[in-house]
Amino acid sequence: MSSNTLEFAKVLDQQDSFAPYREEFYLPLEKIYMDGNSLGLLSKRAETKLFELVDTWKTLAIDGWTEGMHPWYYMAEQIGDRMAPLVGGKKSEVIATGSTTTNLHQMVSTFYRPLGKRTKLLADELNFPSDIYALQSQIRVQGLDPEEHLIRVKSEDGLTLDEKRIIEAMTEDVALIVLPSVLYRSGQVLDMKTLTQAAKERDIIIGFDLSHSVGSVPHALHEWDVDFAFWCTYKHLNGGPGSVGGLFVNERHFGKKAGLAGWFGSDKTKQFDMNHTMTAATDAGAYQIGTPHILSLAPLLGSLEMFEELGMERIREKSLKLTSFMLSCIDNELGEYSFGIGNPLDDSRGGHLLLQHKEAARICQALKAQGVVPDFRAPDGIRLAPVALYNSFEDVWQTVQILKKIMQEDVYKQFSNERGVVA
Ligand SMILES: *Cc1c(COP(=O)(O)O)cnc(C)c1O
């Protein structure tokens, strides 16, 4: 049987041990969702937990902090423990708190100490804008000039980064390094182990933004000796819009004072002593700031169960199978329509693919009109994320067929080549 047919996709789906999980999600009606790397879908388990937590507020009021099935006071720690296997950290090293950007601010304000010759922050020119804004502002807080003190490693092709060039940029004037695990446009997975080792050899603190890898790619942060990492939970972890982020701090740093302190960073037995001298938690919990967003943590209680049941190795395996099948369908069907492939073709690709086309904005609009939900990234990128937990091989096959029809029949020309407000 040819490997790019609907028949073959159906066989792959029949053999897929993840198939029952698709039923656990609310798939948008009559749509093929390919945007789980921007906003993951709602699962029934996440919904149930959210309603349970709303109910604790209804029935317990203030006592919800310490009573009920999920006492609110301990939820950030408990969810942190449960996210630890996803990033390869010890339970004590992971906490659910803040957002990607606020956790980055917390880490930089804790670890960035420009001293003597070591004054620079090292990032890359393909980094996510919010991360760059945070780094620039942290440099300004130190009274320094971001133009001079933020180094952005160049990309040769505008899509990927070369680890060798990043390591060359780890010079004696660098105080701190912040890099993505998976690049948000091209989906390249950086070699975090090698980069961390190089940073350690040069005595530089290194942290990673795991927003695009957590829940999609396995990590071994503790084993690699990464100093810190942070991530959001509304992409591959399906925690819902604005769900609470995650933070990893290597246990080597426990006891280091948080740059941005607040009472929820306290030792939990001391917090309500209400002293003006803070007794900080002795683990990653010390880097929390204020009251946890309980209703935005709740969906994770349900969503994480599925990651626990399946394990990251199997999730990664299915994800690679899906993207590999998609690449082979693209290769087979779209050859004549001048698409470029922006993601790495080997296993250094993450959970999504990047198709490039000069008409990308209106091709995305045409896809949406035909029931496929992609995500446009200016100027010319169409991101497609077939997600292990809820996308099927048939979804992948259909997506490429619809795309082919849009190109064959010039359907995209009915739309203007502009982006929408969000994607
Ligand atoms: C999604 C994402 C963010 C978003 O940050 P928020 O604080 O959650 O808004 C930041 N950085 C990267 C790399 C992302 O992928």
Ligand as a Chemical Component Dictionary entry (heavy atoms), coordinates in Angstrom:
data_LIG
# 
_chem_comp.id                   LIG 
_chem_comp.type                 NON-POLYMER 
_chem_comp.pdbx_formal_charge   0 
_chem_comp.three_letter_code    LIG 
# 
loop_
_chem_comp_atom.comp_id 
_chem_comp_atom.atom_id 
_chem_comp_atom.alt_atom_id 
_chem_comp_atom.type_symbol 
_chem_comp_atom.charge 
_chem_comp_atom.model_Cartn_x 
_chem_comp_atom.model_Cartn_y 
_chem_comp_atom.model_Cartn_z 
_chem_comp_atom.pdbx_ordinal 
LIG C1 C1 C 0 3.949 31.230 24.161 1  
LIG C2 C2 C 0 5.258 31.837 24.476 2  
LIG C3 C3 C 0 5.370 32.908 25.361 3  
LIG C4 C4 C 0 4.144 33.552 25.973 4  
LIG O1 O1 O 0 4.420 34.136 27.198 5  
LIG P1 P1 P 0 3.224 34.458 28.203 6  
LIG O2 O2 O 0 3.885 35.108 29.348 7  
LIG O3 O3 O 0 2.564 33.148 28.538 8  
LIG O4 O4 O 0 2.278 35.349 27.492 9  
LIG C5 C5 C 0 6.634 33.412 25.619 10 
LIG N1 N1 N 0 7.740 32.870 25.058 11 
LIG C6 C6 C 0 7.654 31.827 24.201 12 
LIG C7 C7 C 0 8.890 31.250 23.596 13 
LIG C8 C8 C 0 6.423 31.290 23.885 14 
LIG O5 O5 O 0 6.342 30.263 23.031 15 
# 
loop_
_chem_comp_bond.comp_id 
_chem_comp_bond.atom_id_1 
_chem_comp_bond.atom_id_2 
_chem_comp_bond.value_order 
_chem_comp_bond.pdbx_ordinal 
LIG C1 C2 SING 1  
LIG C2 C3 SING 2  
LIG C2 C8 DOUB 3  
LIG C3 C4 SING 4  
LIG C3 C5 DOUB 5  
LIG C4 O1 SING 6  
LIG O1 P1 SING 7  
LIG P1 O2 DOUB 8  
LIG P1 O3 SING 9  
LIG P1 O4 SING 10 
LIG C5 N1 SING 11 
LIG N1 C6 DOUB 12 
LIG C6 C7 SING 13 
LIG C6 C8 SING 14 
LIG C8 O5 SING 15 
# 
